[in-house]
Amino acid sequence: MRPHPYFTGWAIPAEYFLGAIKLKALSVDDLDRDYEAVMQSAADIKTANPTLTWPDGLTREQAMVDLAWHQKEFESRRSFAWVVEDKDQTYLGCIYVYPSIAGEKSADVAWWWKTGAKLDRKKFRHDLYLWLSGGSWPPLDYHLQIE
C-alpha cells in the first residue's frame, strides 16, 4: 500500500508528546482497553458527534478489524490514529487524521474522549493545532473538529 500522495516522504511519529499528553499509534495491541473505553463512552461519543452511527452495535471482533485497519493505514501513511494517554498511561481517548481522499490539500482531524477523562481539552486542542501547523506535517488545511 502506497502512502497518501501528500505524505510521501513524511515520517509521522508513532509516539508524540503534546505537553503532558502522549499520543501512541493505535494498534491491535490496544483492543481490550480501546473496546472498553469506546463502549463505556458510546453515549458521549454520539452526543459530541450526532451524525455518527459508530459505535452502535460494535462487537469486539469488529473493533479488532477497525484497529488492524488503523494500524495498517498508519504504517502505510494513508491515515493516522493514536491513543491519547496521560503520564500514567491512562487511556483518555483517540485522535484521527484523515487526509482528503478527493485530492484536496486538506485533512480532517477528529477525536473522542473516554467518559470521565481528565485533561485540559482547550490546551490539547491548542497544542494539537501547533503541532499540525508546524514543520512536522505536510502543509495542508487541517480541519479540527468542533468541541
QUIMO-V9183 format. One record per pair of residues at least 6 apart in sequence whose C-alpha atoms are under 8 Angstrom apart, sorted by the first residue. I is the first residue (numbers start at 1). J is the second residue. Records with the same first field share a line. If there is no record, write none. Layout:
# QUIMO-V9183
I = J, J
This chain:
# QUIMO-V9183
1 = 76
2 = 76, 77, 78
3 = 76, 77, 78
4 = 77, 78, 79, 99
6 = 105, 138
7 = 77, 78, 138
8 = 77
10 = 136, 137, 138
12 = 77, 136, 137
14 = 23, 24, 25, 82
15 = 22, 23, 24, 25
16 = 22, 23, 24
17 = 23
18 = 124, 127, 128, 131
19 = 127
20 = 86, 87
21 = 84, 85, 86, 87, 124
22 = 84, 85, 86, 87
23 = 82, 83, 84, 85
24 = 82, 83, 84, 85
25 = 71, 74, 80, 81, 82, 83
26 = 67, 70, 71, 81, 82, 83
27 = 67, 68, 70, 71
28 = 64, 67, 68, 71
30 = 67
31 = 60, 63, 64, 67
33 = 91
34 = 91
35 = 60, 63
37 = 91, 93, 114, 115
38 = 55, 114
39 = 55
40 = 114, 115
41 = 113, 114, 115
42 = 55, 56
44 = 115
45 = 112, 113
46 = 52, 53, 54
48 = 147
70 = 79, 80, 81
71 = 81
73 = 79, 80
74 = 80, 81
78 = 98, 99
79 = 96, 97, 98, 99
80 = 96, 97, 98
81 = 94, 95, 96, 97
82 = 94, 95, 96
83 = 91, 92, 93, 94, 95
84 = 91, 92, 93, 94, 95
85 = 91, 92, 93
86 = 92
91 = 114
92 = 113, 114, 117, 118
93 = 111, 112, 113, 114, 117
94 = 111, 112, 113
95 = 109, 110, 111, 112
96 = 108, 109, 110, 111
97 = 107, 108, 109, 110
98 = 107, 108, 109
99 = 105, 106, 107, 108
100 = 106, 107, 108
105 = 139, 140, 141
106 = 140, 141, 142, 143
107 = 140, 141, 142, 143
108 = 142, 143, 144, 145
109 = 142, 143, 144, 145
110 = 144, 145
111 = 145
129 = 144
131 = 137
132 = 142
133 = 139
